[in-house]
Amino acid sequence: MTEYDIFKVHPRMPKKVRLGDITVRDGFQHEEVWIPTEAKIYYAQELAFAGVKRIEVTNLGNPRVMPQFKDAEAVLKGIHDDIFKQRLRKRGINFEEIEWTAVTIREPSVDRAIRLKEQGVGPNRILMMVSTDEEHHFANSGTTLPAYWAEVERCIKKCKDAGIKVNGTVSTIWGSPISGPTKLEDAIEFTKRFLSIGADDIEHADHDGSAPPNQVYRYYSMLLDEIPNPDLHVGHFHVTRGWGLANVLAALQAGIEIFEGTLGGTGGQPANFLDRTPVPGTGSYYYRDPNVVGLVTFEDMCVMLDEMGIDLDGINIDRILELGTLMEKTIGRRLRSESILNGRIPKEAREDFKRPKLPQIKSKFKEKPEQIIPDGWPEKAEVPEALLKR
């Protein structure tokens, strides 16, 4: 007999997940208009109030390249504000239990994070990134893979001394927008390399939407066979080709428990324009339409997982939907979330949509109130035997 319970079909599939929101960093890095510092702080704080415990807040890299983050220190000071911490405490939320992440691709950025931590306003987690395709890696970091690995090792040692967690991100797992196909085995080896030199967890990133769901399931199944601790692995999916939530489901089935997304599905390749001014970013956009490269929509992911009966570890979904609606006003255009328009699936009858004439018509036809098939029909339908075989 076929098993109909998806959790039994996929025994690694979790019934509780941890979700991170990276709107304030990844979501905003792709915007070609300046997002006010006050808005960045507002969303970071409100996501925390909504129960999100993993939040990316800025990029500490060179603001000449990505001027969207020239206010990085102001944003970090905003989330270390004493009044904000008091408001968290009143809601029963411990500021110290939230991961506040800053992207620090190169060593000077890591050193900056450490200095800010010493001043009491730094991140408690930073992110460094490698691509399995060296061409892609060079485009993002400006250095070779061997040189970068040595740099990462130095930086991890510094961060350990400073009390900062280090996330190692592995990119181009399922393909590269520059060099084309890549090998899944390379990404698993890069994951082991990160962990062997002290990284605390690994983000496995489909940064350009190259991962079809079957290959997502294949990769994460291979990964968990090699490194079975789910606390070490973060799923990060873009929706460039529309596969984002399908990939979340495939990764869930493989056993992944931690996922990231952005409000409205914002984000993607760093912008090369800001307020009508050309800026370096990471160079020319890889895609015909730069507006369709964002991440999995955080709102829709929350609603989908909740409807599947998966515990979201205290996230207030209704507040997340409100924040998604506000985000459209902040960005100034319609974003990707369907859930902010249609809400959660109704759990009770919607009396205002019922047609008042239905009971009258059923009475006219001499039908019982709950009757759904004509009198005299068998209680159970039988499909002709000939139709059951191809």
C-alpha positions as CSV (number, residue, x, y, z in Angstrom):
1,M,0.0,0.0,0.0
2,T,1.2,3.5,-0.8
3,E,2.4,5.7,2.1
4,Y,0.6,9.0,2.0
5,D,2.3,10.8,4.8
6,I,5.2,12.9,3.3
7,F,7.1,12.9,6.5
8,K,7.1,9.1,6.5
9,V,8.1,8.9,2.9
10,H,11.0,11.2,3.7
11,P,12.2,10.3,7.2
12,R,14.8,13.1,7.3
13,M,12.1,15.7,6.7
14,P,11.8,18.0,9.7
15,K,8.6,19.0,11.5
16,K,10.3,22.2,12.9
17,V,12.4,24.7,11.0
18,R,14.5,27.8,11.6
19,L,14.0,30.6,9.2
20,G,16.3,33.6,8.6
21,D,15.4,36.8,6.9
22,I,18.1,38.6,4.9
23,T,16.0,41.4,3.3
24,V,18.0,44.3,4.9
25,R,21.2,43.0,3.3
26,D,20.5,40.8,0.3
27,G,17.1,42.2,-0.4
28,F,18.3,45.8,-0.6
29,Q,21.6,45.2,-2.3
30,H,19.9,44.7,-5.6
31,E,17.8,47.9,-5.4
32,E,18.8,50.8,-7.7
33,V,17.3,53.4,-5.3
34,W,18.6,54.4,-1.9
35,I,16.8,52.6,1.0
36,P,16.8,55.1,3.9
37,T,18.8,54.0,7.0
38,E,15.7,54.4,9.1
39,A,13.8,51.9,6.9
40,K,16.7,49.4,7.2
41,I,16.7,49.7,11.0
42,Y,12.9,49.5,11.1
43,Y,12.7,46.2,9.2
44,A,15.5,44.6,11.1
45,Q,13.9,45.5,14.4
46,E,10.4,44.5,13.3
47,L,11.5,41.2,12.0
48,A,13.0,40.5,15.5
49,F,9.7,41.5,17.1
50,A,8.0,39.1,14.8
51,G,10.1,36.2,16.1
52,V,12.8,35.9,13.5
53,K,16.0,34.9,15.1
54,R,18.4,35.0,12.1
55,I,18.7,38.4,10.5
56,E,21.2,39.7,8.0
57,V,21.5,43.5,8.5
58,T,24.3,44.9,6.3
59,N,27.5,44.4,4.2
60,L,30.7,45.8,5.7
61,G,32.5,45.8,2.4
62,N,33.8,48.8,0.5
63,P,30.9,51.3,0.1
64,R,32.3,52.5,-3.2
65,V,31.4,49.2,-4.7
66,M,28.0,48.9,-3.0
67,P,27.0,52.3,-1.8
68,Q,23.6,51.0,-0.6
69,F,25.6,50.0,2.5
70,K,27.5,53.2,3.2
71,D,25.3,53.4,6.3
72,A,26.4,50.0,7.7
73,E,27.6,51.3,11.0
74,A,24.5,53.4,11.5
75,V,22.3,50.4,10.9
76,L,24.3,48.2,13.3
77,K,24.1,51.0,16.0
78,G,20.3,51.0,15.4
79,I,19.9,47.4,16.2
80,H,22.1,47.8,19.4
81,D,19.9,50.6,20.6
82,D,19.0,50.3,24.3
83,I,15.3,51.1,23.8
84,F,15.1,48.4,21.1
85,K,16.6,45.9,23.5
86,Q,14.1,46.9,26.2
87,R,11.2,46.5,23.8
88,L,12.5,43.0,22.9
89,R,12.7,42.1,26.6
90,K,9.1,43.2,27.2
91,R,8.1,40.7,24.4
92,G,10.1,38.0,26.1
93,I,12.8,38.1,23.4
94,N,16.5,37.9,24.3
95,F,18.6,40.2,22.0
96,E,21.6,37.9,22.5
97,E,19.8,34.9,21.1
98,I,19.3,36.6,17.8
99,E,22.0,36.2,15.1
100,W,22.8,39.6,13.6
101,T,24.8,38.9,10.5
102,A,27.0,41.2,8.4
103,V,28.5,40.1,5.1
104,T,32.3,40.4,5.1
105,I,33.6,39.0,1.9
106,R,37.2,40.2,2.4
107,E,39.6,40.5,5.4
108,P,39.3,44.3,5.8
109,S,35.6,43.9,6.2
110,V,36.2,41.2,8.8
111,D,38.6,43.5,10.7
112,R,35.9,46.2,10.6
113,A,33.3,43.8,12.1
114,I,35.7,42.9,14.9
115,R,36.4,46.6,15.6
116,L,32.7,47.3,15.8
117,K,32.1,44.3,18.0
118,E,34.8,45.7,20.4
119,Q,32.8,49.0,20.4
120,G,29.7,47.2,21.3
121,V,27.8,47.6,18.1
122,G,29.2,44.9,15.8
123,P,27.6,41.8,14.4
124,N,27.7,38.5,16.3
125,R,28.0,36.5,13.0
126,I,29.8,37.3,9.8
127,L,29.6,35.7,6.3
128,M,32.5,34.8,3.9
129,M,31.8,33.3,0.6
130,V,33.5,31.0,-2.0
131,S,32.3,29.9,-5.4
132,T,33.2,26.4,-6.7
133,D,33.6,28.2,-10.0
134,E,36.8,30.3,-9.7
135,E,35.7,32.7,-12.4
136,H,32.5,33.5,-10.4
137,H,34.6,33.6,-7.2
138,F,37.0,36.1,-8.7
139,A,34.2,38.3,-10.0
140,N,32.8,38.5,-6.4
141,S,36.0,38.7,-4.4
142,G,38.8,39.8,-6.7
143,T,41.1,37.0,-5.7
144,T,41.9,33.4,-6.4
145,L,40.5,30.5,-4.5
146,P,43.8,29.4,-3.0
147,A,44.6,32.9,-1.8
148,Y,41.0,33.3,-0.5
149,W,41.0,30.0,1.5
150,A,44.2,31.2,3.3
151,E,42.5,34.5,4.0
152,V,39.3,32.8,5.4
153,E,41.5,30.7,7.7
154,R,43.1,33.8,9.1
155,C,39.7,35.6,9.5
156,I,38.1,32.6,11.3
157,K,40.9,32.6,13.9
158,K,40.4,36.4,14.4
159,C,36.6,36.0,14.8
160,K,36.9,33.1,17.2
161,D,39.1,35.3,19.4
162,A,36.5,38.2,19.1
163,G,33.5,36.0,19.9
164,I,32.0,36.2,16.4
165,K,30.5,33.3,14.6
166,V,31.5,32.7,11.0
167,N,29.2,31.4,8.3
168,G,30.9,30.0,5.2
169,T,28.8,30.3,2.1
170,V,29.3,28.0,-0.9
171,S,28.0,29.3,-4.2
172,T,27.7,28.0,-7.8
173,I,26.7,24.6,-6.5
174,W,24.3,23.8,-9.3
175,G,25.9,25.9,-12.0
176,S,27.6,29.3,-12.6
177,P,26.3,32.2,-14.7
178,I,29.8,32.7,-15.9
179,S,31.3,29.2,-16.5
180,G,28.2,27.1,-16.8
181,P,27.8,23.6,-15.3
182,T,29.6,22.7,-12.0
183,K,30.0,19.6,-9.9
184,L,27.9,18.9,-6.8
185,E,30.9,17.0,-5.3
186,D,33.0,20.2,-5.4
187,A,30.5,22.0,-3.2
188,I,30.5,19.2,-0.7
189,E,34.3,19.3,-0.6
190,F,34.2,23.1,-0.1
191,T,31.7,22.6,2.7
192,K,34.1,20.2,4.4
193,R,37.0,22.7,3.8
194,F,35.1,25.5,5.5
195,L,34.2,23.3,8.5
196,S,37.7,21.9,8.8
197,I,39.1,25.4,9.4
198,G,36.5,26.4,11.9
199,A,33.4,27.8,10.2
200,D,30.3,27.5,12.4
201,D,27.7,26.8,9.7
202,I,27.4,26.7,5.9
203,E,25.0,28.5,3.6
204,H,24.5,26.4,0.5
205,A,23.5,29.0,-2.1
206,D,21.7,28.9,-5.4
207,H,22.6,32.5,-6.1
208,D,21.4,32.5,-9.7
209,G,18.4,30.2,-9.8
210,S,20.2,27.3,-11.5
211,A,19.0,24.5,-9.3
212,P,16.1,22.3,-10.4
213,P,14.3,20.6,-7.5
214,N,15.5,17.1,-8.3
215,Q,19.1,18.3,-8.2
216,V,18.4,20.2,-4.9
217,Y,17.2,16.9,-3.4
218,R,20.2,15.1,-4.8
219,Y,22.7,17.6,-3.4
220,Y,21.3,17.9,0.1
221,S,20.9,14.1,0.3
222,M,24.5,13.7,-0.6
223,L,25.5,16.4,1.8
224,L,23.7,15.0,4.8
225,D,25.1,11.5,4.0
226,E,28.6,13.1,4.4
227,I,27.8,15.7,7.1
228,P,24.6,14.7,8.8
229,N,24.3,17.4,11.4
230,P,21.4,19.7,10.1
231,D,22.5,22.5,12.4
232,L,25.4,23.1,10.1
233,H,23.4,23.7,6.8
234,V,21.4,26.7,5.5
235,G,19.3,26.6,2.4
236,H,19.4,29.7,0.2
237,F,17.4,29.8,-3.0
238,H,16.8,32.4,-5.7
239,V,13.8,32.4,-7.9
240,T,15.3,33.5,-11.2
241,R,13.5,30.7,-13.0
242,G,10.6,30.4,-10.6
243,W,11.7,27.3,-8.7
244,G,12.2,28.8,-5.2
245,L,9.6,27.2,-3.1
246,A,9.8,23.9,-5.0
247,N,13.4,23.9,-4.0
248,V,12.6,24.6,-0.4
249,L,10.3,21.5,-0.5
250,A,13.0,19.4,-2.1
251,A,15.5,20.5,0.5
252,L,13.1,19.8,3.3
253,Q,12.5,16.3,1.9
254,A,16.3,15.7,2.0
255,G,16.4,16.9,5.6
256,I,17.4,20.6,5.7
257,E,16.0,22.5,8.6
258,I,17.3,26.1,8.2
259,F,16.2,28.4,5.3
260,E,16.6,32.0,4.3
261,G,14.4,34.3,2.3
262,T,13.5,38.0,1.8
263,L,10.3,40.0,2.1
264,G,8.7,40.3,-1.3
265,G,11.4,38.1,-2.8
266,T,13.7,41.0,-3.2
267,G,17.5,40.7,-3.7
268,G,20.0,39.3,-6.1
269,Q,23.1,40.5,-7.8
270,P,24.4,43.8,-6.3
271,A,23.1,46.8,-8.2
272,N,25.3,48.6,-10.6
273,F,23.2,51.8,-10.4
274,L,22.1,53.7,-7.4
275,D,19.8,56.8,-7.6
276,R,20.5,57.2,-11.3
277,T,24.2,57.0,-10.8
278,P,26.4,54.1,-12.2
279,V,28.2,52.2,-9.4
280,P,30.6,49.2,-9.6
281,G,28.4,46.6,-8.0
282,T,29.7,43.3,-9.3
283,G,29.7,44.5,-12.9
284,S,27.2,43.9,-15.7
285,Y,24.0,42.0,-14.7
286,Y,24.0,38.4,-15.7
287,Y,20.4,38.4,-16.8
288,R,18.2,40.1,-19.3
289,D,15.8,41.5,-16.7
290,P,17.6,42.4,-13.5
291,N,14.3,42.6,-11.7
292,V,13.6,38.9,-11.6
293,V,16.6,37.5,-9.7
294,G,15.4,37.7,-6.0
295,L,15.2,35.1,-3.3
296,V,12.5,32.9,-2.0
297,T,9.7,35.1,-0.7
298,F,9.8,35.0,3.1
299,E,6.1,35.6,3.5
300,D,5.1,32.8,1.1
301,M,7.6,30.4,2.6
302,C,6.2,31.0,6.1
303,V,2.7,30.4,5.0
304,M,3.5,27.3,3.0
305,L,5.5,25.7,5.8
306,D,2.8,26.6,8.4
307,E,0.1,25.0,6.2
308,M,2.2,21.9,6.0
309,G,2.1,21.6,9.8
310,I,5.7,22.5,10.2
311,D,6.7,24.5,13.4
312,L,8.3,27.9,12.5
313,D,9.9,28.3,15.9
314,G,7.8,31.2,17.1
315,I,7.5,33.4,14.0
316,N,4.4,35.6,13.9
317,I,3.2,34.9,10.4
318,D,0.5,37.6,10.4
319,R,3.0,40.2,11.3
320,I,5.3,38.9,8.6
321,L,2.5,39.4,6.1
322,E,2.0,43.0,7.3
323,L,5.7,43.7,6.9
324,G,5.6,42.3,3.4
325,T,2.8,44.8,2.6
326,L,4.8,47.6,4.0
327,M,7.9,46.5,2.1
328,E,6.1,47.2,-1.2
329,K,5.6,50.8,-0.1
330,T,9.3,51.0,0.9
331,I,10.5,49.6,-2.4
332,G,7.9,51.5,-4.4
333,R,6.6,48.6,-6.6
334,R,4.6,45.4,-6.5
335,L,6.9,42.6,-5.2
336,R,6.6,38.8,-5.5
337,S,4.6,37.7,-2.5
338,E,1.2,36.2,-3.2
339,S,0.4,35.6,0.4
340,I,0.3,39.3,1.3
341,L,-2.5,39.6,-1.3
342,N,-4.4,36.4,-0.5
343,G,-3.5,35.8,3.1
344,R,-3.4,32.5,4.9
345,I,-5.7,29.6,4.0
346,P,-9.1,30.1,5.7
347,K,-9.7,27.7,8.6
348,E,-13.4,28.5,9.0
349,A,-16.4,29.0,6.7
350,R,-16.6,32.5,5.1
351,E,-20.3,33.2,5.7
352,D,-20.2,36.4,3.7
353,F,-19.4,34.5,0.5
354,K,-22.2,32.0,0.8
355,R,-25.0,32.3,-1.7
356,P,-28.3,32.8,0.2
357,K,-30.4,31.1,-2.5
358,L,-28.7,27.7,-2.3
359,P,-30.9,26.4,0.6
360,Q,-34.1,27.5,-1.3
361,I,-33.0,25.8,-4.5
362,K,-32.1,22.5,-2.7
363,S,-35.5,22.6,-1.1
364,K,-37.2,23.2,-4.4
365,F,-35.3,20.1,-5.8
366,K,-36.4,18.1,-2.7
367,E,-32.7,17.6,-1.8
368,K,-31.5,17.1,1.8
369,P,-29.3,20.0,3.1
370,E,-26.1,17.9,3.0
371,Q,-27.0,15.8,-0.1
372,I,-24.3,16.0,-2.8
373,I,-25.4,13.2,-5.3
374,P,-28.8,12.3,-6.8
375,D,-31.2,9.9,-5.1
376,G,-30.7,6.3,-6.2
377,W,-27.0,6.7,-7.0
378,P,-24.6,4.3,-5.2
379,E,-22.9,5.8,-2.1
380,K,-19.5,5.0,-3.6
381,A,-18.6,5.5,-7.2
382,E,-16.9,2.7,-9.1
383,V,-14.4,3.4,-11.9
384,P,-14.6,0.9,-14.8
385,E,-11.9,-1.7,-14.6
386,A,-10.7,-0.9,-18.1
387,L,-9.8,2.7,-17.1
388,L,-7.6,1.6,-14.3
389,K,-4.8,0.4,-16.6
390,R,-2.9,2.3,-19.2
